[in-house]
Amino acid sequence: MSHPSQFSLLSKRRFLPFFVTQSLGALNDNLFKQSLILAILYKLNIEGDRGIWVNLCALLFIVPFFLFSALAGQFGEKYPKDRLIRLIKLGEIAIMIVAAIGFAFDHLALMLVALFAMGTHSALFGPVKYSILPQTLREEELVGGNGLVEMGTFLSILAGTIGAGIMLSSSNYTVIVSVVIIAVAVLGYLASRAIPAAPADTPQLRLNWNIFSESWATLRMGLNQTPAVSRSVVGNSWFWFVGAIYLTQIPAYAKDWLYGDETVVTLILTVFSVGIALGSLLCEKLSGRKVEIGLVPFGSFGLTVFGLLLWWHSGQMPQNIQTNDWLGVLGFSQAWWVLFDILGLGVFGGFYIVPLYALIQSRTSESERARVIAANNILNALFMVVSALVTILLLSVAKLTIPELFLVVSLMNIAVNTYIFKIVPEFSMRFMIWLLSHSMYRVQHKHLDLIPDEGAALLVCNHVSFVDALLIGGAVRRPIRFVMYYKIYNLPVLNFIFRTAGTIPIAGRGEDEAIYEQAFDRIARYLNDGELVCIFPEGKLTTDGQINEFKAGVTRILERTPVPVIPMALQGLWGSFFSRDPNKGYFKRLWSRVTLVAGEPMTATEATQKVLRERVTALRGAVK
């Protein structure tokens, strides 16, 4: 079944005004912040080390995330999000007026006050920004919507960085900057007025105005969620740790290792931002329009690989007497390898971060979602500060070069994400399922919407290969408890996935009666808890491609726990490497099309062994 592209959301009133509002906010953040930094470096008459003033700017922008994210999380749950966004945007206009006055009179203190206020604006907007998406988007739109938001954010950051450089190159920069930042703020407010109503999730929430105790409570709430959510929060913050190191070192890297001027800095930032945008957009395609956390290990692997490649390719540029501009840099093949590595970092960064945001949004209760995102923002800010300290220690104390710093960060990325994936095996399990279904097969789904979104049901499917469960588990949105012959359950490597997924091993009564009885007890328990259970009633893999007779186990299950039954069939797996086709080859049917089709639900009374086999056979069709 074909689905509309994620770009179709840009034609929807429930998404477009919000998208424009948040993109303009990110644009204005960077227009103002970069203009102020460039003014400090090149325009203003100030005393002391200009580098200290630049670092002060970074500090003033990040501190509000520590101070006000917890309040923002409370606001995002207590008040309607559309009204809250409009109020925040009005505040942005007032802040930009103050900033414009500061620019007009070369008043540095006033501009720094405005910068702190703009950081506060961003801190207040963040929890609302991400908690409104699950409220306005359908489940199958959540990944695509997050991808568009990340694309808009990073492209806006890039546009703000470039725009600030253009504005500061003018002799009348004070007037131009003042007019532009106010205009963008006004446009952001006008866009916010078109955002549809988004009611409060917890209007009865009592506000805690103590920013310190509430920040600590919010942080604990975020880290005390289910392991998948809490480690997603940590994994998200880790990305900002890594990203902050790369982004802060780009100017020095461009100067000292590519021998480039400021246009080379812009070129690198452009390539990185385009990479993030591209990776974010590809997430929907690669995930099959569902929250696929299997992309997170894939993204982490890519971040490590391209970080190592960036270290490897650095230091190969021939040094010119004159500084290279961006066109000059592109004249060297060595520079193309560096840009390719930076593009890879951006693309895999998108693969890494978008599913994490989507998972946090989808698996957090509505009454806590904004505060969990606020906790994420607090942790992001903390990790960015720590990244600055680590960078100082490694560059100044340990005397590492910038490429060596990238090497260390890449190795740290391996260690941190290995820890996360070990604690939450679901990440690794989903990655293996995703890898299988995207590297060996092209999996097509038909009528899977017949599987209920909630409540217990028994899925009944033909058994063709050793990876049937993985393909079904990767296709169905809900978690599934599979009943599986214990010898397949115990296969190396696959056993890790089966155990993590709560698979139920079963043996023939004559082989091991204890395993046999325990299996039926677990099936009944899962069904009584409202879960999905999938059984392969043939009891073994087909040896000739035909569907074997169904065993009596399915009848026993339904007699004990009468639940709806969904017949299913796998097409296209016979003859594949994991089937028992005697004529299979190692590469036979590699990348072949596999179809998983579901039939109309049946009641427990009508789902007899004979009728079920007939339904599954009809769904399967001719042997493929």
C-alpha positions as CSV (number, residue, x, y, z in Angstrom):
1,M,0.0,0.0,0.0
2,S,1.4,3.4,-1.0
3,H,1.4,6.2,1.5
4,P,1.7,9.9,0.9
5,S,5.2,11.4,1.4
6,Q,6.1,13.1,4.6
7,F,6.2,16.3,2.5
8,S,2.4,16.1,2.2
9,L,2.4,17.3,5.9
10,L,3.6,20.7,4.6
11,S,0.1,21.1,3.0
12,K,-1.7,20.4,6.2
13,R,-2.9,23.2,8.5
14,R,-2.3,21.0,11.5
15,F,1.5,20.9,10.7
16,L,2.6,23.7,8.3
17,P,2.0,26.7,10.6
18,F,3.9,25.0,13.4
19,F,6.7,24.0,11.0
20,V,7.1,27.6,9.8
21,T,6.9,28.9,13.4
22,Q,9.6,26.6,14.7
23,S,11.9,27.1,11.7
24,L,11.7,30.9,11.9
25,G,12.5,30.6,15.6
26,A,15.6,28.6,14.9
27,L,16.5,31.1,12.1
28,N,16.2,34.1,14.4
29,D,18.2,32.4,17.2
30,N,21.1,32.0,14.9
31,L,20.7,35.3,13.0
32,F,21.0,37.2,16.3
33,K,23.5,35.0,18.1
34,Q,25.9,34.9,15.1
35,S,25.5,38.6,14.3
36,L,26.4,39.4,18.0
37,I,29.5,37.1,17.9
38,L,30.7,38.6,14.6
39,A,30.1,42.1,15.9
40,I,32.2,41.3,19.0
41,L,35.0,39.8,16.8
42,Y,35.1,42.5,14.1
43,K,32.9,45.5,14.8
44,L,32.6,46.6,18.4
45,N,35.2,48.6,20.3
46,I,35.6,46.5,23.4
47,E,38.3,46.0,26.0
48,G,39.8,42.6,26.9
49,D,40.1,39.3,25.1
50,R,37.4,39.1,22.4
51,G,37.5,35.3,22.7
52,I,36.3,35.5,26.3
53,W,33.4,37.6,25.2
54,V,32.5,35.0,22.5
55,N,32.6,32.2,25.1
56,L,30.4,34.4,27.4
57,C,27.9,34.6,24.6
58,A,27.8,30.8,24.4
59,L,27.4,30.5,28.2
60,L,24.6,33.1,28.3
61,F,22.6,31.3,25.6
62,I,22.9,27.8,27.3
63,V,22.4,28.8,31.0
64,P,18.6,29.4,30.5
65,F,18.2,25.7,29.5
66,F,19.4,24.7,33.0
67,L,17.3,27.3,34.7
68,F,13.9,27.3,32.8
69,S,13.5,24.0,31.0
70,A,11.7,22.5,34.0
71,L,9.2,25.5,34.1
72,A,8.8,25.1,30.4
73,G,7.9,21.4,30.8
74,Q,5.2,22.3,33.4
75,F,3.8,25.1,31.1
76,G,3.7,22.7,28.2
77,E,1.4,20.3,30.1
78,K,-0.7,22.8,32.1
79,Y,-1.6,25.3,29.3
80,P,-2.9,24.9,25.7
81,K,0.1,24.5,23.5
82,D,-1.1,26.7,20.7
83,R,-1.7,29.7,23.0
84,L,1.6,29.1,24.8
85,I,3.5,29.2,21.5
86,R,1.8,32.5,20.5
87,L,2.7,34.0,23.9
88,I,6.4,32.8,23.5
89,K,6.5,34.3,20.0
90,L,5.2,37.6,21.4
91,G,8.0,37.5,23.9
92,E,10.5,36.9,21.0
93,I,9.3,40.2,19.4
94,A,9.9,42.1,22.6
95,I,13.4,40.5,22.9
96,M,14.3,41.4,19.4
97,I,13.3,45.0,19.9
98,V,15.7,45.1,22.9
99,A,18.4,43.5,20.7
100,A,17.8,46.0,17.9
101,I,18.2,48.9,20.3
102,G,21.5,47.3,21.5
103,F,22.8,47.0,17.9
104,A,21.6,50.6,17.0
105,F,23.6,52.1,19.9
106,D,26.5,49.6,20.0
107,H,25.4,48.8,23.5
108,L,27.0,45.4,24.3
109,A,25.4,44.9,27.7
110,L,21.9,45.3,26.2
111,M,22.7,42.8,23.5
112,L,24.0,40.3,26.1
113,V,20.8,40.7,28.0
114,A,18.8,40.1,24.9
115,L,20.9,37.0,24.2
116,F,20.1,35.6,27.6
117,A,16.4,36.3,27.0
118,M,16.6,34.6,23.6
119,G,18.1,31.5,25.3
120,T,15.2,31.7,27.7
121,H,12.8,31.9,24.7
122,S,14.4,28.7,23.2
123,A,14.3,26.9,26.5
124,L,10.6,27.7,26.9
125,F,9.8,26.7,23.3
126,G,11.6,23.3,23.2
127,P,9.2,21.2,25.4
128,V,6.2,22.6,23.6
129,K,7.8,22.1,20.2
130,Y,8.3,18.3,20.6
131,S,5.3,17.5,22.8
132,I,2.8,19.1,20.3
133,L,3.8,16.7,17.5
134,P,2.2,13.5,18.9
135,Q,-0.9,15.6,19.6
136,T,-1.3,16.8,16.1
137,L,0.2,14.0,14.0
138,R,-1.0,10.4,13.4
139,E,1.2,7.6,14.6
140,E,2.4,6.8,11.1
141,E,3.2,10.5,10.5
142,L,5.3,10.9,13.7
143,V,8.7,9.8,12.2
144,G,8.2,11.9,9.0
145,G,7.0,14.9,11.0
146,N,10.1,14.7,13.3
147,G,12.3,14.4,10.2
148,L,10.8,17.5,8.7
149,V,11.3,19.4,12.0
150,E,14.9,18.4,12.3
151,M,15.5,19.3,8.6
152,G,13.8,22.7,9.2
153,T,15.8,23.3,12.3
154,F,19.3,22.6,10.9
155,L,18.6,24.4,7.6
156,S,17.4,27.4,9.6
157,I,20.6,27.2,11.7
158,L,22.6,27.2,8.5
159,A,20.6,30.0,7.0
160,G,21.1,32.1,10.2
161,T,24.8,31.5,10.2
162,I,25.2,32.5,6.6
163,G,22.7,35.4,6.9
164,A,24.6,36.8,9.8
165,G,27.8,36.8,7.9
166,I,26.2,38.6,5.0
167,M,24.6,41.2,7.2
168,L,27.8,41.9,9.1
169,S,29.7,42.5,5.9
170,S,27.6,45.7,5.3
171,S,28.7,49.0,6.6
172,N,25.1,49.6,7.7
173,Y,24.9,46.3,9.6
174,T,23.3,47.8,12.7
175,V,20.2,48.9,10.8
176,I,20.0,45.7,8.7
177,V,20.4,43.4,11.6
178,S,17.8,45.3,13.7
179,V,15.2,45.3,10.9
180,V,15.8,41.6,10.0
181,I,15.6,40.1,13.5
182,I,12.4,42.1,14.3
183,A,10.9,41.1,11.0
184,V,11.6,37.4,11.4
185,A,10.2,37.5,15.0
186,V,7.0,39.2,13.7
187,L,6.7,36.6,10.9
188,G,7.1,33.8,13.5
189,Y,4.3,35.2,15.6
190,L,2.0,35.6,12.5
191,A,2.7,32.0,11.6
192,S,1.9,30.8,15.1
193,R,-1.6,32.4,14.9
194,A,-2.5,29.7,12.4
195,I,-1.6,26.8,14.6
196,P,-4.7,24.8,15.4
197,A,-6.0,24.4,19.0
198,A,-3.8,22.0,21.0
199,P,-5.5,21.5,24.4
200,A,-3.5,21.1,27.6
201,D,-2.6,17.5,28.6
202,T,-2.7,18.2,32.4
203,P,-4.6,21.4,33.1
204,Q,-4.9,20.5,36.8
205,L,-1.1,20.4,37.2
206,R,0.2,22.6,40.1
207,L,3.2,24.7,39.1
208,N,6.4,24.5,41.2
209,W,8.1,27.9,40.7
210,N,11.3,26.7,42.5
211,I,13.4,26.3,39.4
212,F,16.1,24.3,41.2
213,S,13.9,21.7,43.0
214,E,11.7,21.4,39.9
215,S,14.7,21.0,37.6
216,W,15.9,18.1,39.7
217,A,12.5,16.6,39.9
218,T,12.0,16.9,36.1
219,L,15.4,15.4,35.4
220,R,14.6,12.4,37.7
221,M,11.2,12.0,35.9
222,G,13.0,11.8,32.6
223,L,15.6,9.3,33.7
224,N,13.0,7.2,35.6
225,Q,10.9,6.4,32.6
226,T,10.9,2.9,31.0
227,P,14.5,1.8,30.0
228,A,13.8,2.5,26.3
229,V,12.6,6.1,27.0
230,S,15.2,7.0,29.7
231,R,18.1,5.6,27.6
232,S,16.7,7.4,24.5
233,V,16.9,10.7,26.6
234,V,20.5,9.9,27.4
235,G,21.3,8.8,23.8
236,N,19.8,12.1,22.5
237,S,21.9,14.1,24.9
238,W,25.0,12.2,23.9
239,F,24.4,13.2,20.3
240,W,24.5,16.8,21.4
241,F,27.7,16.1,23.2
242,V,29.3,14.7,20.1
243,G,27.7,17.4,17.8
244,A,28.9,20.2,20.0
245,I,32.5,19.0,19.8
246,Y,32.4,18.8,16.0
247,L,30.6,22.1,15.5
248,T,32.8,24.1,17.9
249,Q,36.0,22.8,16.2
250,I,34.9,23.5,12.7
251,P,36.3,27.1,12.4
252,A,39.7,26.0,13.8
253,Y,39.7,22.8,11.7
254,A,38.9,24.8,8.5
255,K,41.8,27.2,9.2
256,D,44.5,24.9,10.5
257,W,43.8,21.7,8.5
258,L,42.2,22.8,5.3
259,Y,44.1,26.1,5.3
260,G,40.8,27.9,4.5
261,D,39.1,31.2,5.2
262,E,35.7,31.9,6.7
263,T,34.0,30.7,3.5
264,V,35.4,27.3,4.1
265,V,33.8,27.3,7.5
266,T,30.5,28.1,5.8
267,L,31.0,25.3,3.3
268,I,31.6,22.7,6.1
269,L,28.6,23.9,8.0
270,T,26.5,23.7,4.9
271,V,27.6,20.2,4.1
272,F,26.9,19.1,7.7
273,S,23.5,20.7,7.9
274,V,22.5,19.3,4.5
275,G,23.6,15.9,5.8
276,I,21.4,16.2,8.9
277,A,18.5,17.3,6.8
278,L,18.9,14.4,4.4
279,G,19.3,11.8,7.1
280,S,16.3,13.2,8.9
281,L,14.1,13.0,5.8
282,L,15.3,9.4,4.9
283,C,14.2,8.1,8.3
284,E,10.6,7.8,7.2
285,K,11.5,5.8,4.2
286,L,13.9,3.5,6.0
287,S,11.6,3.0,9.0
288,G,8.5,2.1,7.0
289,R,6.6,5.1,8.5
290,K,6.8,3.7,12.0
291,V,9.0,4.5,15.0
292,E,11.9,2.2,14.2
293,I,14.6,2.4,16.9
294,G,16.6,-0.1,14.9
295,L,17.9,3.0,13.0
296,V,19.6,4.2,16.2
297,P,22.4,1.6,16.3
298,F,22.7,2.1,12.5
299,G,23.1,5.8,13.0
300,S,25.6,5.3,15.9
301,F,27.7,3.0,13.8
302,G,27.8,5.5,11.0
303,L,28.8,8.3,13.4
304,T,31.7,6.2,14.5
305,V,32.8,5.2,11.0
306,F,32.7,8.7,9.5
307,G,34.4,10.1,12.6
308,L,37.2,7.7,12.2
309,L,37.4,8.5,8.4
310,L,37.5,12.2,9.2
311,W,40.5,11.6,11.4
312,W,42.1,9.4,8.8
313,H,41.6,11.9,5.9
314,S,42.8,15.0,7.9
315,G,46.3,16.3,7.4
316,Q,46.5,15.4,3.7
317,M,45.9,18.9,2.4
318,P,48.9,20.6,0.8
319,Q,49.6,23.9,2.5
320,N,49.3,27.0,0.4
321,I,51.1,30.3,0.9
322,Q,47.7,32.0,0.5
323,T,44.6,31.0,2.4
324,N,42.1,29.0,0.4
325,D,38.6,30.1,-0.2
326,W,35.8,27.6,-0.6
327,L,36.4,27.3,-4.4
328,G,40.1,26.9,-3.8
329,V,39.5,24.1,-1.3
330,L,37.3,22.2,-3.7
331,G,40.2,22.1,-6.1
332,F,41.9,19.5,-3.9
333,S,40.7,15.9,-4.0
334,Q,41.7,15.5,-0.3
335,A,39.1,18.2,0.7
336,W,36.4,16.2,-1.1
337,W,37.1,13.2,1.2
338,V,36.8,15.5,4.2
339,L,33.5,16.9,3.0
340,F,32.3,13.4,2.3
341,D,33.1,12.4,5.9
342,I,31.3,15.5,7.2
343,L,28.3,14.7,5.1
344,G,28.3,11.2,6.4
345,L,28.4,12.5,10.0
346,G,25.3,14.6,9.2
347,V,23.3,11.9,7.5
348,F,23.9,9.2,10.2
349,G,23.3,11.9,12.8
350,G,19.8,12.3,11.3
351,F,19.4,8.5,11.4
352,Y,20.4,8.5,15.1
353,I,18.4,11.4,16.5
354,V,15.0,11.4,14.7
355,P,14.0,7.9,15.9
356,L,15.0,8.8,19.5
357,Y,12.8,11.9,19.5
358,A,9.9,9.9,18.0
359,L,10.3,7.1,20.6
360,I,10.3,9.6,23.5
361,Q,7.2,11.2,22.1
362,S,5.3,8.0,21.4
363,R,6.2,6.0,24.6
364,T,5.8,8.8,27.1
365,S,2.4,9.4,28.7
366,E,0.6,12.6,27.7
367,S,0.6,13.8,31.3
368,E,4.4,13.7,31.5
369,R,5.5,14.2,27.8
370,A,6.4,17.9,28.0
371,R,8.3,17.4,31.3
372,V,10.3,14.5,29.9
373,I,11.3,16.6,26.9
374,A,12.2,19.3,29.3
375,A,14.4,16.8,31.2
376,N,16.0,16.0,27.8
377,N,16.8,19.7,27.3
378,I,18.4,20.0,30.7
379,L,20.5,17.0,30.0
380,N,21.4,18.3,26.5
381,A,22.6,21.5,28.1
382,L,24.6,19.6,30.7
383,F,26.2,17.4,28.1
384,M,27.1,20.4,25.9
385,V,28.9,22.1,28.9
386,V,30.7,18.9,29.6
387,S,31.7,18.6,26.0
388,A,33.3,22.1,26.2
389,L,35.3,21.0,29.3
390,V,36.4,17.7,27.8
391,T,37.5,19.6,24.6
392,I,39.6,22.0,26.7
393,L,41.2,19.1,28.6
394,L,42.0,17.1,25.5
395,L,43.3,20.0,23.4
396,S,45.0,22.1,26.1
397,V,46.1,19.5,28.7
398,A,46.5,16.3,26.7
399,K,47.8,18.4,23.7
400,L,45.8,16.5,21.2
401,T,45.3,17.8,17.7
402,I,41.7,18.5,16.4
403,P,41.7,15.3,14.2
404,E,42.9,13.3,17.2
405,L,40.1,14.8,19.2
406,F,37.7,13.5,16.5
407,L,39.3,10.1,16.9
408,V,38.8,10.1,20.7
409,V,35.2,11.2,20.3
410,S,34.5,8.4,17.8
411,L,36.0,5.8,20.2
412,M,33.9,7.3,23.1
413,N,30.8,7.0,20.9
414,I,31.4,3.2,20.6
415,A,31.7,2.8,24.4
416,V,28.7,5.0,25.3
417,N,26.3,3.5,22.8
418,T,27.5,-0.1,23.6
419,Y,26.5,0.6,27.2
420,I,23.1,2.0,26.2
421,F,22.3,-0.9,23.8
422,K,23.5,-3.4,26.4
423,I,21.1,-2.0,29.0
424,V,18.2,-1.8,26.5
425,P,18.6,-4.8,24.2
426,E,15.5,-3.7,22.3
427,F,17.7,-1.2,20.3
428,S,20.0,-4.0,19.1
429,M,17.2,-6.4,18.5
430,R,15.3,-3.9,16.3
431,F,18.5,-3.1,14.5
432,M,19.0,-6.8,13.6
433,I,15.4,-7.1,12.5
434,W,15.7,-3.9,10.4
435,L,19.0,-5.0,8.9
436,L,17.6,-8.4,7.9
437,S,14.5,-6.9,6.3
438,H,16.4,-4.2,4.5
439,S,19.5,-6.1,3.4
440,M,18.2,-9.6,2.4
441,Y,14.6,-9.0,1.6
442,R,12.2,-6.4,0.3
443,V,9.3,-6.8,2.6
444,Q,5.8,-5.8,1.4
445,H,2.8,-5.6,3.8
446,K,-0.8,-6.2,2.9
447,H,-3.8,-5.6,5.2
448,L,-1.8,-5.5,8.4
449,D,-4.3,-2.9,9.6
450,L,-6.6,-5.8,10.3
451,I,-4.5,-6.6,13.3
452,P,-6.1,-4.7,16.3
453,D,-4.2,-1.7,17.7
454,E,-5.1,-2.8,21.3
455,G,-6.2,-5.9,23.1
456,A,-5.3,-9.6,22.8
457,A,-5.3,-11.5,19.5
458,L,-3.7,-14.8,18.2
459,L,-1.8,-14.5,15.0
460,V,-1.6,-17.7,12.9
461,C,0.9,-17.9,10.1
462,N,2.6,-20.5,7.8
463,H,6.2,-21.4,8.6
464,V,8.7,-21.2,5.8
465,S,12.0,-20.1,7.2
466,F,14.1,-19.6,10.3
467,V,13.6,-15.8,10.1
468,D,9.8,-15.8,9.8
469,A,9.4,-14.4,13.3
470,L,11.9,-11.6,12.6
471,L,10.1,-10.6,9.4
472,I,6.7,-10.5,11.1
473,G,8.0,-8.8,14.2
474,G,9.6,-6.1,12.0
475,A,6.4,-5.5,10.0
476,V,3.8,-5.4,12.8
477,R,3.7,-2.2,14.8
478,R,2.8,-3.8,18.1
479,P,5.2,-6.1,20.1
480,I,4.5,-9.8,19.4
481,R,5.1,-12.8,21.6
482,F,6.1,-15.7,19.2
483,V,5.6,-19.4,20.0
484,M,8.6,-21.1,18.5
485,Y,10.1,-24.6,18.4
486,Y,12.8,-24.6,21.1
487,K,15.6,-25.8,18.8
488,I,15.1,-22.7,16.5
489,Y,14.8,-20.6,19.7
490,N,18.2,-21.8,20.7
491,L,20.0,-20.9,17.5
492,P,23.1,-18.8,18.0
493,V,22.7,-15.0,17.5
494,L,19.0,-15.4,16.8
495,N,18.5,-16.6,20.4
496,F,19.5,-13.1,21.6
497,I,16.7,-11.5,19.6
498,F,14.1,-14.1,20.5
499,R,14.9,-13.8,24.3
500,T,14.8,-10.0,24.1
501,A,11.4,-10.2,22.4
502,G,9.9,-12.5,25.0
503,T,9.6,-15.4,22.6
504,I,8.0,-18.6,24.0
505,P,10.0,-21.8,23.3
506,I,7.9,-24.9,22.9
507,A,8.7,-28.6,22.4
508,G,6.7,-31.6,21.5
509,R,5.0,-33.2,24.4
510,G,7.0,-36.4,23.8
511,E,10.3,-34.4,23.6
512,D,10.0,-32.3,26.8
513,E,6.6,-32.2,28.6
514,A,7.8,-29.5,31.0
515,I,8.7,-27.0,28.2
516,Y,5.4,-28.0,26.4
517,E,3.2,-27.1,29.5
518,Q,5.2,-24.0,30.4
519,A,4.7,-22.7,26.9
520,F,0.9,-22.9,27.1
521,D,0.9,-21.3,30.6
522,R,2.9,-18.3,29.2
523,I,0.7,-18.0,26.1
524,A,-2.4,-17.8,28.4
525,R,-0.7,-15.2,30.6
526,Y,0.3,-13.0,27.6
527,L,-3.2,-13.2,26.1
528,N,-4.9,-12.4,29.4
529,D,-2.6,-9.3,29.6
530,G,-3.9,-8.1,26.3
531,E,-0.8,-8.9,24.2
532,L,-0.4,-10.3,20.7
533,V,0.8,-13.9,20.4
534,C,1.9,-15.5,17.1
535,I,1.9,-19.2,16.5
536,F,3.1,-21.4,13.6
537,P,0.6,-24.2,13.9
538,E,2.5,-26.5,11.5
539,G,4.9,-27.1,14.3
540,K,7.9,-27.2,12.0
541,L,9.4,-25.6,8.9
542,T,8.0,-26.8,5.6
543,T,10.3,-29.1,3.7
544,D,8.6,-28.9,0.3
545,G,7.1,-25.4,0.3
546,Q,3.6,-26.7,1.0
547,I,1.6,-25.9,4.2
548,N,1.7,-28.9,6.6
549,E,-1.3,-30.0,8.6
550,F,-2.0,-27.7,11.6
551,K,-1.5,-29.3,15.0
552,A,-3.9,-29.2,17.9
553,G,-2.0,-26.6,19.9
554,V,-4.0,-23.7,18.5
555,T,-7.2,-25.3,19.6
556,R,-5.9,-25.8,23.1
557,I,-4.9,-22.1,23.2
558,L,-8.3,-20.9,22.1
559,E,-10.2,-23.2,24.5
560,R,-8.2,-21.8,27.4
561,T,-8.2,-18.1,26.3
562,P,-10.8,-17.3,23.6
563,V,-9.5,-14.3,21.7
564,P,-9.8,-13.0,18.1
565,V,-7.7,-14.9,15.6
566,I,-5.9,-13.2,12.7
567,P,-4.8,-15.6,9.9
568,M,-1.6,-14.5,8.1
569,A,0.7,-15.8,5.4
570,L,4.2,-15.3,4.2
571,Q,4.8,-15.3,0.5
572,G,8.2,-15.4,-1.4
573,L,10.4,-17.1,1.2
574,W,10.5,-20.6,-0.2
575,G,13.9,-21.1,-1.8
576,S,15.6,-18.4,0.2
577,F,18.8,-19.1,2.2
578,F,16.9,-19.5,5.5
579,S,14.3,-22.0,4.1
580,R,14.7,-25.8,3.8
581,D,14.5,-25.8,0.1
582,P,17.0,-28.5,-1.0
583,N,17.8,-26.5,-4.2
584,K,18.5,-23.2,-2.5
585,G,21.7,-21.4,-3.1
586,Y,23.7,-19.0,-0.9
587,F,22.6,-16.1,-3.0
588,K,19.3,-17.4,-4.3
589,R,16.5,-15.0,-3.8
590,L,18.8,-12.4,-2.2
591,W,17.0,-9.1,-2.1
592,S,13.8,-10.9,-3.2
593,R,10.3,-9.5,-2.5
594,V,8.6,-11.1,0.5
595,T,5.0,-10.3,1.2
596,L,3.3,-10.6,4.6
597,V,-0.5,-10.6,4.2
598,A,-3.2,-10.6,6.9
599,G,-6.8,-11.9,6.6
600,E,-10.1,-11.0,8.2
601,P,-10.2,-11.6,12.0
602,M,-12.0,-14.8,13.1
603,T,-13.7,-15.7,16.3
604,A,-12.3,-18.3,18.6
605,T,-15.2,-20.7,17.9
606,E,-14.8,-20.6,14.1
607,A,-11.0,-20.8,14.1
608,T,-10.8,-24.6,13.9
609,Q,-7.6,-26.3,12.7
610,K,-9.1,-27.1,9.3
611,V,-10.6,-23.7,8.7
612,L,-7.5,-21.9,9.8
613,R,-5.3,-24.0,7.4
614,E,-7.7,-23.2,4.6
615,R,-7.6,-19.5,5.3
616,V,-3.8,-19.4,5.6
617,T,-3.4,-21.5,2.4
618,A,-5.7,-19.1,0.5
619,L,-3.7,-16.1,1.8
620,R,-0.4,-17.7,0.8
621,G,-1.6,-18.6,-2.7
622,A,0.7,-20.5,-5.0
623,V,4.1,-21.6,-3.6
624,K,6.6,-18.8,-4.0
